[in-house]
Amino acid sequence: MRKLKRLFGLSKKGYIDLKKGVLACVITNLSLMLSVAVTIGIFAEVLRPLTGGQISWTKMWLLFLGGIVAAVITFLCSKNDYRHTYVSCYSTAEESRIQIAETVRRLPMRVFDSKDLSELTTNMMNDCEIIEHAMSHVVPPLLSNGISCTIICAVLAVFDWRMTLAIFCTLPVSFLVLFGSRKLQDKLNSKQVEAKLKASEETQEYLDGIKLIKAFHLDGEKFTALRDSFQNLKRQSIQTELGCGIFSSGAQFILQAGVGIAVFVGTYLLTEGKIELIPLLLSLVLATRIYGPILSVLTILSMMFRMLTATQRVRELMEIPVMTGNKDTPVTHFDIEFDHVTFRYRDTDILKNVSFHIPEEKITALVGPSGSGKSTTAKLIARFWDVNSGKIMVGGVDVKTLDPDYLMTKMAFVFQDVILFSDTVMNNIRIGNLNATDEEVFAAAKAACCDEFISRLPDGYHTMLGENGNTLSGGERQRISIARALLKDAPVILLDEATASLDPENEVFVQQALSRLIAGKTVLVIAHRLRTISQAEQIIVLKDGRIAESGVHNGLVEKKGLYQKLYALQKESLGWSV
């Protein structure tokens, strides 16, 4: 049972519920034997005239009453069975999905670099659904049928061990067929899972790129890839069902041959006078009753092999080390220090032995050509990744020693690409501080220049936004992002190209909002438009993952280095026209 706890990643409550579910299934299976006992009693009375006796109708009525009582008991046991298996397993599946979501939230970003989003979605939905099915339809019946069949086998052996041996002689061969074919079944199941993942990836890519597909008439090429993935999934699914089905059906056929063997042995023993008629009937009735659960076990075992392939993927995800740290180390100052930092993304060094200092409550700008490591620098401060060597310190404390959740309470991000959820405007702003009152949300929205356009929406702050806020313009989405940051009121502000893709009108609104956001904060600004950071107290210029130069705007222009070159190119581009 404890192995099952680890296998399915069960919580303590889930493990207890599993044990209760198995016990309830065992009781239900044993309660079904009451009707068998009543049936055998009726047979015994009906057959009395054949042995010179008479039918006792009083006993027959009592047996009839006993059958009703047995039916009621079986119903109550089945109801208890349902409550402890199906109902509890759905709660366990909910906990599993929440646990996976929480684990994903705490994973280092390197995990997302190596995993496709469709794979993580499959982990959270499809794989959890498989575990849910296993916990309700597979594990409790499998274990309970094994236990109840063992008990019934022991009872049957008391009446006649020869009939017991005849009934169960084909069982070991059946299990041998199933377990002997497990490697092949695992291989088939793995190929089917891979085909599902590929189909999911192709579907997501097709839907994400539908605008590009329509614009460049790529429907033939892209639809072919999608169709091929679906055809491959169909092919793998048929092969898996056929391959696993052959072994499962073969095992069941071998097992059921035991019925014929039991009848033959029973007939021989009866004609030889070595067994009485009633014990023979008892054995045959029990045999027909017990083969149902055993056949169920054989079917479920094949399903279990299939499920283990998917549950292995969930376990692998849950066993990835999450980012941890100390929540009790106080961070009271908010200057930021890079001390000989090197960071490698896959096989490429993005930052190479970088050292610089960001003063507290000052504005530091980070500029440089594309790919120089600017955005990576900001994300390393927030510990989205851990550095390969060197240290990043906030207020003199190494961020590697801090709990990521605690560190995030000290920082607010404004990205160029704003993520909005399919929820109300109010709730999208409240992400900055989930405990904020409505009045605090309104105040943050006004400070971020959001109030005007929100008031024009159909339901104001209670208007539902579409997927990723597709009903809003880029500037409006950016201002909601700033409202979040204002509501969070963190001492460190990280601005990553916050005004890079805005039109002049929206840029004015956003800059007004940003000026309110950064007042009295430690600010790191990543910018391509160098005119927007000319008043920064410090400008750091990156090139190929190294610091090329640093200083203030006028000094760097006079230095005639990389900064002056970039600045001159941008001034020249302002005069360009069609």
N, C-alpha and C positions, 0 to 999 in steps of 0.2 A: 504493500500500500504506500509506503514512504517513497518507493521508487516512482510510483505513479504521481505522487505529489511533486517531485522534481520534474518528471517527464512533461506534465501539463502546466508547470509553473503555478501550482495552486497556493493560495494564501492559507493561513491557519484555518480560517472559517471555511474556505472551499474544501480543504482536506477533511474537516469534520463533516461537512455536508455530503462529501463523497462516501464516507463510511456509513452515514445514516442511510444514504440512497441504496447502497449495496445490501445493508441489513433489511431495508424495507422490501427490496426485490426478492431476497431469500425467503422472507415471511410470505410474500405473495405466492412464490413458487410452491412452498410447502402447503399453503392453504388450498391450492388446487388439488392436492392429494386427498383432501376431505371428500371431494366429489368422486374420486376414484374408489375410496373406501366404501362410499354409499353404493356405487355401481357394483362392486364386488359382492356386497351384502345382498343386493337384489338378485344377482346371478345365483348366489348360493341358495336363496329361497326358491327361485324359479326352477332350479335343478333338483330340488328335494324329491319330487315325484319319481325321478329317474332312479333314485336310490331307495325307493319304498317308503319315503316320508310324505308329509303333507305341507302345503304352503301355509305359513302363519300370516294371515292377513293383518293381524295386529302389528306384527313385526314389519310387514310391508308398509303400513301407514306410518309407522315410526321412522322407517327408512326414507319415506317420502318427505316427512317433516325434517328429517336430518339433511336431506338434499337442499331444502329451502334454506335452512340455517347455514349450510355450507356455502350456498350462493351468496347470502348476505355477508358472511365473514370474508369471502373472496372479494366481494365488492368493496368492503371497508378497507381491506388490505391493499387493493389496487388503488384506491383513492389516496391512501397514505403513501403508497409507492410513487404515485404521480407527483404528490407534493414534495417528496424528498429527492426526486430525480429531475423532472422537467422544470418545475418552478425554481428550485434552488440553483439548477445549472444555468438558467438564464441570468440570474443575479451574479453567478460566478463569471459568466462570459462578459457581463458588463464591467465587473471589476478588472478582468483581464485587459479589456480594451482601454480602460482608464489607466491601468498600470503601464501598458505599452506607450500610451500618449505621454504619460509623465516621464517614462524612461527616454523617449525620443526627445522631449524637451531638454533633458539634462545631458544628452550626448554631445561630445565635441563635434565641431563642424566637419572634421575630417571624415566622419562616418557618412555625412550627406554627400561628400565629394565622391565616395565610392559606391553609394547606393542610389538607385533611381527612385524618384518620388512614387512611381507606380508600384515599386517593390514594397515600399513602406506602407502604402495604402493597402496592398494585398495582405501585409502582415496584420494590419489593424482590423481589416474587415473579413477577408476571405479565410485567412488562417484562424482567426478567432472564431469564425462561424464553424470551421471544422472542429475546433476544440469543443465548442458548445455542443455540436452534434455528438461528439465522442462522449462528453460528460453526461448526456441525457439518454442517448440511444445505444451506446457501445459499452462503456466501462462498467456501469452498474449491472446491466444484463449479463455481460461476460463473466464477471466475478460471481454474481449471485447464481447464475446457471451452473457454474462449476461447483460451487458449494452445495447447492441443493441436489445436483446430480450425484455428488459423492455420498450425501446422506441417504438418498433413495437407493443407491447401489448397495450401501451397507445394510439397509432394511431388507432389500430383496435377497441379499446373500443369506440372511437368517432363514428365509423360507427354503431356498434351494440354491446352493453355490454353483451347481452345474448349469442351471438356467441363466444365472447371472453371468457366468463365464461365456455362455453362448451368445447372450445379448450384446455383451461388450467386447467380444473378440475382435471386431473390425475397427473399434475406436482408435487403437494405437496406429493402425495403418493410415487412417484418415488424417490424424494429426501429423504423421510423418510426411504425407503428401503436401500438406499446407506449409509446414515449417521447412521442408526441403526445398520448396519453391520460393522462399521468402526473398532471397537475393534477387531473383528474376523479377518478382513483383515490386520490390523496392526500386529497381532500375526503371521499370515501366512507369511507376508512380512519379519518380524524379523527372523523367522526360515529359510527363504530362504537366507537372508544375512549371517546368521551364517554358513549355509551350504557352501556358496560361499567362506567365509573366511577359513573354514576348508579345502576345496579343494585346495585353493591357498597355504595354509601352507604346505599341504602334497606334492603338486607339487614342491614347492621351496625346501623342505627337500629332496625330491627324486633326484632333479637335482643337489643340492649342494653335496649330498653324493653318486653320481653315481660311483665315483672311489671305494669307500668303498663297495658299493653294488656289483660291479663286482668282487672285490678282494676276498670278503668273501661269494660270491654266495648268497646274501640276496635278490635276485630279487623276489623270491616267497613271502617272508614275507612282504617286503617293497612295492612290487607292489600290494599286496592284500590290504594294508592300503590305497594306492592311489586309487585303483579301488573302494573300499568301499566308499571313500569320494565322488567320482564322481557319484556313484549310489545314495548316499544320496542326493546329489545336484539335480540329475534328479528327484528323488522322491519328494523333497520339491518344486521344480519348478513346477511339474505337479499339486501338491496339491494347490499351490498358484494360478496358472493360473485357475484351475478349481473352487476353492473357490471364488476368486474375480470375475471370469467370470460369475458365476451363479448370483451373486447380480447385476452386471452391466447389464447383459442381461435381468434379471427380471425387473429392473428399466426401461429399454428401452421398454420392452414389455408393461408394464403398461402405460407408456407415450403414446405409439402409439395407445393404445385403445381410446385415446382422438379423433383420426381422425373419428372413427366410431361414437362416441358420437356426434361430431360436425356435421357429415352428417345427423344423425338422427334428431337432434334438428333443423338443418337448413331446412330439408324437412318438418318437422312439422310446423315451423313458416311460410314457403312459402305456404303450403296448407291452412293454417289458414288466410293467407293474412296479416300476421304481419311483413313480410319482403319482400323487392323487390328482383328481380332476381339478379341485378347487385351487390348490397351490399352482397348478399349471395355468389356470385361467388368470389367477392373480399375477403370475409372472408375465403373461402375454399382455394383459391390460396395462401393467406398469411399463412394459417395454414400449408399447405404442405411445404412452404418455411421456416417457422420459426421452424418447427420440426427438420430440419437438424442441426442448431446450438444448439438446446436444447439437442438433442441426443449426439452431440459432447461434450457438457458440462457434461453429465452423464458419458460418457466414460472417459473423462479427469479427472473427480473427482476420479474415481477408480484408475487411474494412479497416481494421486496426492497423494493418501494415500500411495501408494507403494513408491513413491519418498521421502516422508517425513521420512520414516524409514532410508534411506541412508543419507539424508541431516542432520538428527539429529546427525549422527556420525561425519560429518564434523564440525558442530557447536561445538560439545563437544571437538574436537581437537583444534579448533580455540580459544576456551574459556579457555584452560589451561593457567595459568599465565606463561608468559615468564620471563626469567632472565633479570632484568633491573639493572641499576646503573648509576653513574655519569660519564659523558665523560669529564668533565671540571676539575676534580681533577688531578693535575699534579703528576706524579710519576717520580721523578728525581734520586732516589737511588734504588738499586736493591738487597739489602740484603733481606732475607726472614725469617720471624719469625712465628713459630707455638706456639701459646699460649693456653695451656690446651685444645687441640682440641680433640673432640670426634665425630666420624662419624659412623652412623648406615646404613647398607645396608639391606633393607627390615627389618628383625627382628634380625639381627646379628650385633653386634658392631665390626667394622673392625679396627678402631683406638680408643684407650681408654685413654683419658686425656694425650695426647702427647704434649710435649713442646721441641723445639730445635730451633737453629739459624743457618741459612746458610749465611755465610759472602759474601759480594759483591766481585765479580771478583775472587772468589776462587772456587775450586772444592770440592764438598761434595758428598760422595758416600753413598748410601743407600743399605744395604745388610740384609739378613735374610732368613729363610726358606720360602718355597712357602706358600702363604696364610697369610703372616705376615702383609701385608698392604703396601708394597713398591709401587706398581703401583698406588694404590689408593691415596697415599700421593702426587705423582706427579700430578695426575689429579685434586686433590683438590686445588693445587697451581694455576692451570690454570682455576679454577672454573668450571670444568665440573659438579661437584655437589657442593652444599652448605653444610657446616658442621652443625651438630646438636647442638653443643655447642663449645665455645672457639672462637679463632680468628686466621686467617691466614693473615699476613700482608706482603706486598711487599713495601719496602721503607717506612715503617711506616704507610702505608695506608691499611685498611681492604679491602680485595678483594671483600667482600660482597657489599661494597659501590661502586664498580667500574663497569662500563658497560662491559659486557663480551667481546664485540668486541674490545673495547679500551684496555682491559687487554691482549687480544691475540696479539695485535701489539707489546707487550713487551716480548713475549715468542715464542720460536721455539721448536717444538717437533721432536725427532727422535725415532720412535717406532720400536719394533722388527718386528711387522707385518706391512709391508709397503702397503699403499693403492695407487695404480696407476689407472688412468682413461683411458678409451678407447679413446685415443687422441695421438697427436704427442709427441715425447720425449721433444721437445722444450716447448710445452704447459704444460706438466707435471712438468717440472722444474720451469716454470714461475708461478706456483701456489704460490711459496714463495713470489713473488712480481709481481702482475699483471701488474704493470706499468714499469717493467724492460725492457730495450732494449735488442736486440739480443746479443749485445756485452757483456752485463752484465750477460746474461744467459750462454754464452760461457765461461766467466771467472769463474763463479760459478761451472760449470761442470768440468772445468780443475782442479780447487782447490779441488773438491770432487773425483778426479781420475776417472771421467766418460768419458773424451774425447776419450780415446783409444777405449773402446768398442763401444761407439756411432758411431765412424768413420767407424766401421766395419758393421754397420747396412745398409740395402739396400738403404735407403734415408737419412742416417745420422740423424741429429736433426729433420728432418721432417718425420721420420719413424713413422707409426701408430702402437702403442702398442695394443696388444690384451686386453681382459677383465682382469683387475687388473695386467696388465703387464706380462701375462703368457708366453710371448716370451722371457723374460729375466730371468737370474739366480737370486737366492736370494741375492747374493752379489751385483750384478748390480742394482737391485731394491733398495737395501739399500743405495748405493752410490747416486742414484738419489734423495732419501729422504734427504740425507745430503746436496746435491746441493741446494735443496729447502730451507733448513735452512740457508745455507750460503747466498743465495740470499735475504732472509728475513732480515738477519743481526740484529736479536733481541738481547737485552742485557741479557736475561735469556734463558739458554739452558737446556732442560729436555731430558735426554737420558734414554730410557727404554729398557734395554737389547739389545742395538743396535748391539752387535757382538755375541749374544748368539748362533745363529744357523749357523754360517759361517764356511767355510773350511779355513785352514791356509792361503792360498794364498789371498782369498778375505778379510780375517780378517786384513791382513797387509795393503791392500789398504784402507779399511774402517778406520783403526786406523790412517793412514796418513791424511785422509780427516777430521776425528774428531779432530785431533790436530790443524788443521787450523780453524775449526769451533769454538772451545771453547776458543781460545786465547783472553784474556781480558774480558771474560764473567763470569756471575754468573752461575755456572753449578751444576746441580743435576744429578748424575749418578746412575742408578739402575743396579746392576750387580750381576750375579751368579758366574762368573769367577773372583774370588777374586784377582788373580794375575794381572788383568787388572786395578785395582784401588788401588794398593799398594802405589802409589805416591800421592794419594788424600790428600788435606790439612785437611780433616775431614772425618771420617767414622762413620756412625750411624747404629747401629745394631738393627733391629726390631724383636720382637718375640711375636706372638699372639696379635698384635695391640699395643704393648707397647715398649718403648725403653729399650732394655736389657743392652746396653753399648754403649759408644762412645769414640772416640779418633783417633789416627793415627795408621797406620798398625803395626809398631814395638811394640808400647805400648800395643795394643790389643792382639797381639800374646803372649807377655810376661804375660799378665793378665790371660791367660789360661781360658778364658770364652767361650761364644758361638762362637765368631768370630774365636778364635784359633781352636775350634773344627771343624767348617766348613772349615777352611783353611787346616787343617790336612787331612780331608776327601778328599778334592779336590786334594791335593798332592798325596795321596795314589791312587786315581782313575787314575792319569796320567800314572801309571805303569801297569794299567790293559790292558790285550790283550786277543784276542780270541785264 
